[in-house]
Amino acid sequence: MVRVSGPLRVVTDRPLLVSQVRVRAARDRAEKGGLTAAFSDTVTVQDGQLTMEVLPGPAVLDVAVTGGHSHVVRLVVPDMAAATLEQCVLAAEAASEGELRTLERLAGGVVADRDEVRRLAGEAAGSASRAASSAGAASGSAAAAGQSAASAGQSATAASGSASAASSSASAAKSSETRAGQSATAAGQSASQASQSATAAGQSATSASGSATSAGQSASAAATSATNAKTSETNAGKSASAASTSASGAATSATNAKTSETNAAGSARSAATSEQNAEDHASKAAGHEVAASGHADSAKQSADRAATIAGSTRWVGTRLEVNGKLSPDLKGERGDPGRDGTMTFEDLTPAQRASLKGDKGDPGPQGPKGDPGRPGDPATAAERVQTKDTRNTNETPGWYMSTYPQSVVSEFKSTGPVGIDRALGLYAMVYTVTPWRDRSGGYPSQTAYVGDRVLRRVGTSDTTWSDWLDTTAWEGITGKPEQFPPESHTHPWSEVTGKPSTFAPSTHSHAWSEITGKPSTFAPSSHTHTLSQISNAPSSHTSAQTASTLMSRDSGGRARVNNPVNALDIANKQYVDAVDARIDTRPAFFSAPDAPPAGVRVGDYWLDETTMKLHKITGI
């Protein structure tokens, strides 16, 4: 389900008049293995905000407005966790009926892929179950083969016992032959037959792989042969008969051993059959496992394809993108605006009227005084304020708020009943201003005109008024100071009266700081000073190059200085002569355009500034 929310103003230009909103599917359609029917549900609306839980796809809003008028708004709800009402309206405007059918076909394809995934997953589960059953049957066959092998081992053990018993019978017969000479031959024959019975029993034990019961019978026959041989030994006279009986018993043992061999062969065949069955079941299990793997791969591919289509479907502006492909622009032409509705204040419900009122704001700044208006035309009787004669009543503030909300009432009152001092007058014109229907807009206020006096009072609760305040009397002015000292101020000279025409200055003086317009510096006039008048001057002077001493000229007008060091130092003759000697040193370097300058000598160098070639002077 998609949570859709947003203001009602998105779907109607009269949100305050909406009485009910219902939502339904645009048409009956298959959805997630079931049917989405076009039945309508009531939508929650609070403070002009709509909130609903709906299925993705085309939907319709039925918006009912007070007064019987209603209209229909088409929506397309995107497949996401939450969406705004505006997004759903814009999506519906951007998609025509044909594009909606296309979207539904795409959704149907996704559902078909999802059902194919479920079918293949079911087949894979069935194959896995059958493989498990085959594996179980193979395990049972292997267990049966093991049991057959165990039975064959037991049969072999029993046959070995029969051979041992037969050997004992032969030994007994041999002893009987020794003690009874007359029955020796018979006893030997009995022993020989017993030995043959033992050999046959041994061969039965060797060839048999099973049948413990038959081997037991052979053992019993061998035991009978031994008993007969013992009887032959005891009764020499009857040895032949006993030997014959022993031979018969040995024959019986051979027969029984043969039976054991047959039964053991049957057990071996059963074991071979069980082994073959186990191999067949194992082969079938492997085949089912391969089939299950193939079904699982097909199911994953279908699931991946469905996830790719579902994950790649999105709106790009007013075009739909499915698996990387964009549809044409689905936005249609803008329709004609709907007709304007009409609604009066009386048509509003009490809750809608209450919603029109906001919190009381702070008082605004005092505006500038406006120009006087033109004189009005004489009012007609209907336009004049009617004054009610309620001279003997004094109603409460609550009565005015319930009887005359948001109104101004003019009443003729006797001063006594409303609490006005009758000394001011017997009657008063009282104007009551009621700003709102309850105290949230402020309590009513009353202004009473009594002669040349204007009195005022305000409600302090639903049942009480404040005292009357005479606004025209001095005592009616509140917050006034007891004294009115003048504030510090100045006056221009023109406002000063009685001032003299002239002001003769009296003898006086001024401090240097009081003098204005004086110069910041004072240049001295031309004058001279003696050396003694100069402070911090050196006490002596000389024409020699003495440091930190005033320099003076000697009798010849000359003075000495040391050789210069810095650029602005004074140069003496010694220093200048040394520099001139260096200047006259050859070869020298000259530069001039076109021809060497004057003063060059042989051996000097000249740079032609025109061609920038360097020449050596070889002759003049």
C-alpha positions as a printed Julia matrix, in Angstrom:
620×3 Matrix{Float64}:
   0.0      0.0     0.0
   1.11     3.55   -0.76
   0.57     6.34    1.79
  -0.77     9.4    -0.08
  -1.15    12.76    1.69
  -1.52    16.43    0.8
  -3.71    19.53    1.11
  -7.23    19.54   -0.34
  -6.44    22.72   -2.27
  -4.58    20.49   -4.77
  -7.89    18.95   -5.93
 -10.44    21.74   -5.23
 -10.57    25.51   -5.09
 -12.94    25.38   -2.08
 -11.16    23.2     0.47
 -13.04    24.7     3.42
 -16.37    23.6     1.95
 -15.45    19.94    1.4
 -17.84    17.7     3.38
 -16.59    14.25    2.33
 -13.86    12.6     0.22
 -13.98     9.01   -1.08
 -11.41     7.04   -3.11
 -11.86     4.09   -5.47
 -10.0      2.23   -8.21
 -10.46     3.59  -11.72
 -11.73     0.16  -12.85
 -11.73    -3.46  -11.73
  -8.25    -4.96  -12.29
  -6.16    -7.95  -11.27
  -3.64    -7.14   -8.55
  -1.2     -9.5    -6.79
  -3.13   -12.71   -7.4
  -6.49   -11.11   -6.56
  -8.96    -8.53   -7.88
  -8.95    -4.83   -7.08
 -12.6     -3.78   -7.31
 -13.79    -0.23   -7.95
 -15.5      0.13   -4.56
 -15.07     3.46   -2.78
 -13.67     4.04    0.74
 -13.95     7.15    2.88
 -10.72     9.19    3.14
  -9.52    10.84    6.36
  -9.52    14.68    6.13
  -8.29    16.84    9.01
  -7.49    20.57    9.0
  -7.64    20.65    5.21
  -5.15    17.75    4.89
  -5.99    14.45    3.14
  -4.36    11.12    4.16
  -5.11     7.67    2.66
  -3.59     4.2     2.11
  -4.14     2.99   -1.5
  -2.79     0.43   -3.98
  -0.45     1.61   -6.78
  -2.14     2.35  -10.11
  -5.01     4.47  -11.46
  -7.51     5.73   -8.87
 -10.39     8.23   -8.6
 -11.21    10.77   -5.86
 -14.89    11.74   -5.34
 -14.86    15.17   -3.63
 -18.22    16.25   -2.15
 -18.74    19.96   -1.36
 -21.35    21.45    0.96
 -24.45    22.4    -1.03
 -24.72    19.14   -3.02
 -21.98    19.86   -5.58
 -19.24    17.25   -6.07
 -16.56    16.53   -8.64
 -14.2     13.72   -9.65
 -10.39    13.91   -9.69
  -8.33    11.24  -11.47
  -5.07    10.02   -9.89
  -2.19     7.72  -10.83
  -0.57     6.38   -7.64
   3.17     5.53   -8.09
   4.57     2.27   -6.72
   6.52     3.62   -3.76
   6.21     3.78    0.02
   4.74     7.31    0.12
   3.62     9.95   -2.39
   2.08    13.41   -2.29
  -1.41    14.14   -3.57
   0.09    16.58   -6.06
   2.39    13.88   -7.51
  -0.62    11.59   -8.08
  -2.63    14.36   -9.78
   0.3     15.36  -12.03
   0.89    11.71  -12.95
  -2.76    11.37  -13.96
  -2.58    14.57  -16.03
   0.59    13.33  -17.73
  -0.88     9.93  -18.77
  -3.75     9.45  -21.24
  -6.03     6.43  -21.16
  -3.88     4.65  -23.76
  -0.73     5.16  -21.7
  -2.52     3.9   -18.61
  -3.39     0.71  -20.5
   0.29     0.41  -21.47
   1.33     0.8   -17.83
  -1.18    -1.83  -16.81
   0.13    -4.22  -19.47
   3.66    -3.66  -18.17
   2.43    -4.35  -14.67
   0.69    -7.49  -15.97
   3.96    -8.64  -17.55
   5.75    -8.16  -14.24
   3.01   -10.16  -12.48
   3.25   -12.94  -15.14
   7.02   -13.1   -14.65
   6.47   -13.28  -10.92
   3.95   -16.17  -11.34
   6.41   -18.01  -13.67
   9.06   -17.6   -11.0
   6.72   -19.1    -8.44
   5.85   -22.06  -10.79
   9.5    -22.82  -11.51
  10.33   -22.55   -7.83
   7.55   -25.09   -7.12
   8.91   -27.47   -9.74
  12.4    -27.1    -8.29
  11.04   -27.92   -4.84
   9.23   -31.0    -6.26
  12.4    -32.17   -7.99
  14.35   -31.71   -4.79
  11.7    -33.71   -2.89
  11.79   -36.53   -5.46
  15.61   -36.56   -5.34
  15.41   -36.86   -1.57
  12.93   -39.76   -1.9
  15.21   -41.53   -4.41
  18.17   -41.02   -2.11
  16.11   -42.52    0.72
  15.15   -45.54   -1.44
  18.8    -46.03   -2.42
  19.77   -45.88    1.23
  17.09   -48.53    2.0
  18.33   -50.77   -0.8
  21.89   -50.43    0.44
  20.72   -51.37    3.92
  18.85   -54.41    2.53
  22.0    -55.47    0.63
  23.97   -55.14    3.84
  21.44   -57.29    5.68
  21.62   -59.94    2.87
  25.42   -59.96    3.1
  25.18   -60.41    6.87
  22.73   -63.31    6.4
  25.14   -64.95    3.91
  27.97   -64.62    6.43
  25.84   -66.29    9.1
  25.0    -69.11    6.64
  28.72   -69.64    5.94
  29.42   -69.85    9.67
  26.65   -72.43   10.1
  27.93   -74.5     7.14
  31.41   -74.5     8.68
  29.84   -75.85   11.87
  28.13   -78.59    9.85
  31.51   -79.57    8.33
  33.08   -79.8    11.76
  30.2    -81.95   13.0
  30.51   -84.22    9.94
  34.26   -84.61   10.6
  33.45   -85.65   14.17
  30.99   -88.23   12.79
  33.72   -89.66   10.54
  36.11   -89.94   13.47
  33.5    -91.76   15.53
  32.8    -94.12   12.63
  36.54   -94.84   12.33
  36.73   -95.78   16.01
  33.66   -97.98   15.59
  35.43   -99.7    12.67
  38.52  -100.42   14.8
  36.61  -101.9    17.78
  34.15  -103.87   15.69
  35.94  -105.94   13.14
  32.8   -107.36   11.63
  31.26  -103.99   11.17
  34.49  -102.35   10.01
  33.44  -102.27    6.45
  30.04  -100.9     7.33
  31.57   -98.38    9.73
  34.15   -97.41    7.05
  31.35   -96.97    4.59
  29.47   -94.93    7.15
  32.61   -92.86    7.77
  33.19   -92.51    4.06
  29.61   -91.4     3.58
  29.93   -89.05    6.54
  33.14   -87.67    5.03
  31.34   -87.16    1.73
  28.53   -85.45    3.61
  31.09   -83.2     5.28
  32.75   -82.46    1.93
  29.35   -81.64    0.4
  28.55   -79.49    3.41
  31.92   -77.74    3.02
  31.25   -77.14   -0.67
  27.79   -75.82    0.31
  29.44   -73.51    2.82
  31.98   -72.34    0.24
  29.47   -71.66   -2.58
  26.71   -70.34   -0.35
  26.56   -66.68    0.69
  23.47   -67.04    2.9
  20.62   -69.14    4.37
  21.5    -69.9     7.99
  18.43   -72.06    8.39
  19.49   -74.58    5.73
  23.01   -74.73    7.16
  21.47   -75.48   10.54
  19.58   -78.4     9.03
  22.88   -79.71    7.58
  24.45   -79.47   11.04
  21.52   -81.41   12.49
  21.95   -84.15    9.83
  25.67   -84.34   10.59
  24.87   -84.68   14.28
  22.48   -87.52   13.42
  25.27   -89.25   11.46
  27.56   -88.95   14.48
  24.91   -90.48   16.73
  24.43   -93.35   14.31
  28.17   -93.96   14.22
  28.23   -94.06   18.03
  25.4    -96.55   17.96
  27.4    -98.68   15.49
  30.36   -98.62   17.89
  28.29   -99.71   20.86
  26.28  -102.34   19.01
  28.82  -104.17   16.86
  26.2   -106.56   15.75
  24.12  -103.86   14.33
  26.99  -101.83   12.81
  25.96  -102.42    9.25
  22.47  -101.16    9.96
  23.85   -98.21   11.88
  26.35   -97.48    9.09
  23.52   -97.66    6.61
  21.54   -95.26    8.74
  24.6    -92.98    8.95
  24.95   -93.12    5.15
  21.31   -92.19    4.85
  21.85   -89.33    7.28
  24.91   -88.18    5.31
  22.8    -88.23    2.14
  20.25   -86.16    3.96
  23.01   -83.74    5.03
  24.15   -83.46    1.41
  20.6    -82.71    0.36
  20.28   -80.12    3.09
  23.66   -78.62    2.14
  22.45   -78.39   -1.45
  19.34   -76.6    -0.2
  21.56   -74.21    1.78
  23.6    -73.55   -1.36
  20.42   -72.79   -3.29
  19.16   -70.46   -0.57
  22.56   -68.73   -0.36
  22.52   -68.19   -4.15
  19.02   -66.65   -3.8
  20.31   -64.35   -1.07
  23.25   -63.34   -3.32
  20.83   -62.61   -6.17
  18.65   -60.55   -3.81
  21.71   -58.61   -2.68
  22.73   -58.01   -6.35
  19.17   -56.86   -7.13
  19.19   -54.51   -4.13
  22.54   -53.14   -5.24
  21.23   -52.56   -8.79
  18.09   -50.89   -7.37
  20.29   -48.65   -5.22
  22.32   -47.68   -8.3
  19.09   -46.97  -10.25
  17.73   -44.82   -7.43
  21.04   -42.98   -7.13
  21.02   -42.31  -10.89
  17.43   -41.03  -10.71
  18.35   -38.85   -7.7
  21.26   -37.35   -9.68
  18.88   -36.67  -12.59
  16.35   -35.03  -10.26
  19.15   -32.96   -8.74
  20.22   -31.72  -12.21
  16.59   -30.94  -13.05
  16.14   -29.1    -9.74
  19.3    -27.06  -10.44
  17.98   -26.19  -13.92
  14.59   -25.15  -12.51
  16.31   -23.05   -9.84
  18.45   -21.31  -12.49
  15.33   -20.62  -14.59
  13.51   -19.31  -11.52
  16.44   -16.98  -10.68
  16.61   -15.7   -14.26
  12.87   -14.97  -14.27
  13.14   -13.31  -10.86
  16.1    -11.19  -12.01
  14.18   -10.2   -15.17
  11.13    -9.22  -13.11
  13.29    -7.3   -10.62
  15.08    -5.51  -13.47
  11.79    -4.43  -15.07
  10.27    -3.39  -11.75
  13.42    -1.56  -10.6
  13.97     0.25  -13.91
  10.41     1.59  -14.25
  10.23     5.27  -13.25
   8.89     8.64  -14.35
  11.31    10.99  -16.11
   9.43    14.26  -16.12
   6.28    13.5   -18.13
   7.79    10.42  -19.83
   7.85     6.84  -18.58
  11.13     4.87  -18.56
  10.88     1.03  -18.6
  14.11    -1.03  -18.69
  16.09     1.9   -20.14
  13.54     2.81  -22.83
  11.65     6.11  -22.72
   8.05     6.48  -23.82
   6.84     9.53  -25.8
   5.81    12.61  -23.83
   2.64    11.53  -21.97
   1.54    15.02  -20.92
  -1.72    16.02  -22.6
  -3.06    19.45  -23.37
  -4.27    21.57  -20.5
  -8.03    21.44  -20.09
 -10.4     24.35  -19.78
 -10.71    25.79  -16.27
 -13.77    24.68  -14.32
 -16.63    26.98  -13.54
 -16.46    29.16  -10.44
 -18.65    28.1    -7.54
 -20.58    30.3    -5.16
 -20.88    29.91   -1.4
 -22.2     32.15    1.36
 -21.08    32.3     4.94
 -24.37    30.72    6.02
 -23.56    27.63    3.91
 -20.51    26.85    6.05
 -20.69    24.31    8.85
 -19.79    25.47   12.38
 -16.44    23.65   12.12
 -15.66    25.37    8.79
 -16.57    28.75   10.26
 -14.3     28.11   13.23
 -11.42    27.18   10.9
 -11.6     30.61    9.24
 -10.47    32.32   12.44
  -6.77    32.65   13.12
  -4.88    33.72   16.23
  -5.12    37.33   17.23
  -2.17    39.26   15.88
  -0.16    42.02   17.54
  -1.47    45.6    17.05
   0.04    47.26   14.03
   1.82    50.64   14.12
  -0.26    53.83   14.09
  -0.77    54.94   10.5
  -0.56    58.53    9.31
  -3.63    60.67    9.52
  -5.62    60.52    6.31
  -7.1     63.34    4.31
 -10.57    64.47    5.29
 -13.25    62.71    3.28
 -15.85    64.47    1.24
 -19.18    65.28    2.88
 -21.53    62.32    2.61
 -24.95    62.3     1.1
 -27.9     62.49    3.48
 -28.65    59.02    4.78
 -31.97    57.39    4.18
 -34.03    55.99    7.02
 -32.84    52.49    6.21
 -29.19    53.59    6.21
 -29.36    55.46    9.53
 -28.17    53.67   12.66
 -31.23    52.62   14.59
 -31.11    53.3    18.34
 -32.81    50.8    20.61
 -34.7     52.01   23.68
 -33.29    49.78   26.44
 -33.24    52.49   29.13
 -33.97    50.23   32.08
 -31.56    47.31   31.34
 -27.88    46.72   32.07
 -26.86    43.6    30.09
 -23.62    41.66   30.72
 -20.68    41.39   28.26
 -21.6     37.73   27.62
 -25.13    38.75   26.58
 -23.76    41.13   23.93
 -21.32    38.46   22.59
 -24.17    35.95   22.11
 -26.83    38.45   20.93
 -24.81    40.92   18.8
 -21.49    39.21   17.84
 -19.22    41.23   15.57
 -21.59    44.23   15.72
 -22.0     47.81   16.98
 -25.22    48.47   18.91
 -26.68    51.94   19.64
 -28.93    52.12   22.74
 -30.86    54.82   24.67
 -30.18    54.31   28.37
 -31.1     55.84   31.69
 -27.88    56.63   33.52
 -28.91    55.05   36.8
 -29.41    51.41   35.74
 -26.01    51.31   33.96
 -24.15    52.87   36.92
 -23.47    56.41   35.58
 -23.65    59.31   38.07
 -27.05    60.9    37.55
 -25.48    64.29   38.37
 -23.99    64.23   34.89
 -27.43    63.73   33.29
 -30.49    61.53   33.35
 -29.99    59.82   29.99
 -27.09    58.64   27.84
 -26.45    57.34   24.35
 -24.48    54.08   24.76
 -22.61    52.45   21.87
 -21.49    48.84   22.43
 -18.72    47.38   20.21
 -18.57    43.52   20.21
 -15.43    42.39   18.3
 -16.17    38.61   18.27
 -18.63    35.95   19.41
 -16.47    34.96   22.39
 -13.71    36.43   24.53
 -10.95    35.17   22.21
 -11.45    38.37   20.21
 -11.63    40.59   23.3
 -14.54    41.59   25.55
 -17.12    44.18   24.39
 -16.54    47.87   25.2
 -19.15    50.61   25.78
 -18.94    54.37   25.15
 -21.6     56.58   26.77
 -22.36    60.17   25.75
 -23.9     62.18   28.6
 -24.24    65.87   27.71
 -20.72    67.08   26.94
 -19.12    64.18   28.73
 -17.78    60.98   27.14
 -17.5     57.94   29.41
 -16.09    54.51   28.62
 -16.05    51.02   30.2
 -14.93    47.5    29.04
 -15.97    43.99   29.98
 -13.71    42.25   32.49
 -15.48    38.85   32.31
 -18.59    37.33   30.78
 -20.68    38.84   33.64
 -18.89    42.02   34.83
 -17.9     45.49   33.53
 -15.14    47.84   34.67
 -16.04    51.19   36.27
 -17.03    54.05   33.98
 -14.09    56.36   33.13
 -14.83    59.99   32.23
 -12.44    60.55   29.32
 -13.24    64.31   29.1
 -12.4     65.17   32.75
  -8.85    65.69   34.01
  -9.32    62.92   36.5
 -10.26    60.64   33.62
  -6.75    60.87   32.2
  -4.68    58.03   33.57
  -0.93    57.84   33.94
  -0.41    61.62   33.95
   2.59    63.0    35.95
   2.09    65.09   39.04
   4.56    67.72   37.8
   5.72    68.84   34.35
   9.32    70.12   34.59
  10.65    71.51   31.3
  13.07    69.27   29.47
  16.53    70.49   28.43
  16.15    72.26   25.1
  17.44    75.13   22.91
  15.94    77.94   20.87
  17.24    79.64   17.74
  18.32    83.3    18.16
  15.28    84.44   16.22
  12.95    82.99   18.88
  14.63    84.92   21.72
  12.61    88.06   22.52
  13.74    91.22   24.38
  17.39    90.81   23.41
  19.53    94.1    23.02
  20.47    95.23   19.55
  24.23    95.57   20.39
  26.55    94.02   22.9
  29.61    96.15   23.99
  32.41    93.85   25.11
  33.72    94.42   28.59
  37.38    94.17   29.5
  38.29    90.55   29.62
  40.92    88.02   28.68
  40.98    84.58   27.05
  43.04    81.51   27.64
  45.14    80.31   24.69
  42.79    77.26   24.38
  39.79    79.56   23.97
  41.24    81.33   20.93
  39.88    79.9    17.67
  41.36    80.23   14.17
  44.97    80.56   15.38
  47.68    79.17   13.01
  49.17    75.8    13.79
  52.8     77.02   13.2
  54.59    80.39   13.35
  57.47    80.99   10.84
  60.32    83.05   12.45
  61.41    86.36   10.86
  64.95    86.77    9.37
  67.6     86.95   12.11
  71.06    85.68   13.17
  72.63    84.0    16.14
  76.14    83.92   17.49
  77.79    80.54   17.96
  77.49    80.93   21.7
  73.7     81.31   21.29
  73.42    77.91   19.54
  72.77    75.21   22.07
  74.65    71.91   21.79
  77.07    73.5    19.24
  80.72    72.22   19.18
  83.05    74.37   21.18
  85.79    74.45   18.43
  86.24    74.25   14.63
  89.11    73.48   12.25
  90.0     73.3     8.55
  91.62    69.83    9.04
  89.74    66.56    8.35
  88.88    66.02   12.06
  85.88    63.88   12.95
  82.88    65.4    14.87
  84.23    68.93   14.53
  82.86    72.0    12.73
  84.69    72.53    9.44
  86.03    76.01    8.73
  88.23    77.44    5.96
  91.87    78.2     6.48
  93.49    81.48    5.53
  93.65    80.35    1.92
  89.94    79.57    1.84
  90.48    75.84    1.74
  89.24    72.96    3.95
  90.13    69.3     4.04
  87.91    66.17    3.99
  88.68    62.45    4.0
  88.16    60.3     0.91
  84.46    59.65    0.2
  82.9     56.33    1.04
  79.19    56.8     0.31
  77.56    58.21   -2.81
  76.76    61.6    -1.22
  80.16    62.13    0.49
  82.33    65.13   -0.48
  85.28    64.17   -2.79
  88.72    65.75   -2.23
  91.3     66.49   -4.97
  93.39    63.43   -4.16
  90.42    61.14   -4.75
  89.41    62.91   -7.97
  92.94    62.73   -9.44
  93.1     59.01   -8.75
  89.79    58.43  -10.52
  90.87    60.57  -13.52
  94.05    58.52  -13.8
  92.03    55.36  -14.0
  89.74    56.88  -16.62
  92.7     57.69  -18.86
  93.91    54.06  -18.76
  94.0     52.24  -22.12
  92.6     50.34  -23.89
  89.23    52.05  -23.37
  85.72    50.99  -24.44
  83.43    53.37  -26.4
  80.0     53.06  -27.98
  78.34    55.28  -30.6
  76.17    54.75  -33.69
  77.74    54.54  -37.17
  81.24    55.95  -36.28
  83.7     55.99  -33.33
  83.37    59.06  -31.06
  86.07    61.64  -30.6
  88.86    60.84  -28.18
  89.4     57.25  -29.17
  92.95    55.93  -29.51
  94.57    53.01  -31.25
  93.91    49.91  -29.26
  90.52    51.13  -27.93
  87.28    49.23  -28.58
  84.16    50.73  -30.23
  80.64    49.22  -30.24
  78.57    50.3   -33.28
  75.15    50.83  -31.76
  73.54    50.62  -35.2
  74.8     47.19  -36.15
  75.69    46.11  -32.58
  79.15    44.97  -33.81
  82.28    45.37  -31.69
  85.35    46.9   -33.44
  88.96    47.33  -32.31
  90.58    50.68  -33.3
  93.74    49.89  -35.26
  94.35    53.33  -36.77
  93.12    56.91  -36.69
